[in-house]
Each structure stands twice: as C-alpha cells, then as structure tokens.
Amino acid sequence: MSELAPSGFGDVIRDARKKQGWSQGELGEKAGVSRPTIARIEANNDVTTATIAKVAQALGLKLELRSE
C-alpha cells in the first residue's frame, strides 16, 4: 500500500509530527497548545493563524502565504 500525498494543512502537520516521533500531546506541549487543538488541526478544522504559527514553529516548518 502506498502513502497518499498530504491534501491539507492538517495532513502536513500530522506527517511532520510523526516524522519527529511525537505524540499529539508532545507537539501540543512544544507549541504551547492543547492536545485537542492539535487533533483539530490534524482533522483540518478551523483554528486561528496564531495557533497555526505556533505549531508550525514547533515543528520547524516555514509558513508561506500566497495569493493564487
């Protein structure tokens, strides 16, 4: 079975978290947010941009906004 490419922001976060070997709780602690917040992000639910920035920073990800 092959892995599917990430289709949303939450998928990118989940993949990056798993590559670090972190649980949702561990990522939440490192980002300063709760484990349920990480679960909401990974489910592609709405969260604030401030929260997204915290989580991306904790994972060492670069955020880039583009207009297409």
Secondary structure, 3 states (H helix, E strand, C coil): CCCCCCCCHHHHHHHHHHHHCCCHHHHHHHHCCCHHHHHHHHCCCCCCHHHHHHHHHHHCCCCCCCCC
